[in-house]
């Protein structure tokens, strides 16, 4: 396994204790980050996004399920288990995948996950409608 990928997985091991001091060893200064909500450019912008997001969690851990690393590219499949008081008391699990490109540090990081499962389904009225629509699509 590539040492940088091991370091990446350790960095996000406990989201409530994000090791900010290791950030610059992991990410390039001009990193590009994408997820279903954001596209960020630069390490400072990414760190400014991650810190308050993680500080708002009561619990946050990644369970790494599978990975494929070839050359300077990695795909890591995961479950993110978290509890955010803004979304209620329930523990939530979201399945996703990170696409990482790297040389000595990560210069591209894209997270792909179901934003509906993470947010919309947790809102009482919208959640009920979202679950109903999903049900209608498969039945």
ChimeraX attribute file (.defattr): number of C-alpha atoms within 10 A of each C-alpha:
attribute: neighborCount
match mode: 1-to-1
recipient: residues
	/A:1	9
	/A:2	12
	/A:3	9
	/A:4	17
	/A:5	21
	/A:6	10
	/A:7	14
	/A:8	18
	/A:9	15
	/A:10	13
	/A:11	17
	/A:12	18
	/A:13	18
	/A:14	16
	/A:15	23
	/A:16	18
	/A:17	15
	/A:18	18
	/A:19	14
	/A:20	12
	/A:21	8
	/A:22	12
	/A:23	17
	/A:24	14
	/A:25	14
	/A:26	19
	/A:27	23
	/A:28	18
	/A:29	18
	/A:30	16
	/A:31	20
	/A:32	20
	/A:33	21
	/A:34	17
	/A:35	14
	/A:36	11
	/A:37	8
	/A:38	11
	/A:39	12
	/A:40	19
	/A:41	16
	/A:42	15
	/A:43	20
	/A:44	15
	/A:45	16
	/A:46	21
	/A:47	16
	/A:48	11
	/A:49	13
	/A:50	14
	/A:51	16
	/A:52	10
	/A:53	13
	/A:54	19
	/A:55	15
	/A:56	15
	/A:57	16
	/A:58	14
	/A:59	18
	/A:60	23
	/A:61	17
	/A:62	20
	/A:63	15
	/A:64	16
	/A:65	12
	/A:66	10
	/A:67	16
	/A:68	11
	/A:69	15
	/A:70	11
	/A:71	9
	/A:72	13
	/A:73	15
	/A:74	18
	/A:75	19
	/A:76	18
	/A:77	20
	/A:78	19
	/A:79	17
	/A:80	22
	/A:81	16
	/A:82	22
	/A:83	19
	/A:84	18
	/A:85	13
	/A:86	8
	/A:87	15
	/A:88	11
	/A:89	10
	/A:90	11
	/A:91	14
	/A:92	19
	/A:93	18
	/A:94	17
	/A:95	18
	/A:96	17
	/A:97	19
	/A:98	18
	/A:99	19
	/A:100	20
	/A:101	20
	/A:102	19
	/A:103	11
	/A:104	12
	/A:105	18
	/A:106	24
	/A:107	20
	/A:108	18
	/A:109	20
	/A:110	18
	/A:111	17
	/A:112	15
	/A:113	18
	/A:114	12
	/A:115	14
	/A:116	14
	/A:117	16
	/A:118	17
	/A:119	14
	/A:120	18
	/A:121	16
	/A:122	17
	/A:123	14
	/A:124	9
	/A:125	10
	/A:126	14
	/A:127	16
	/A:128	13
	/A:129	14
	/A:130	17
	/A:131	15
	/A:132	11
	/A:133	11
	/A:134	10
	/A:135	10
	/A:136	9
	/A:137	8
	/A:138	6
	/A:139	5
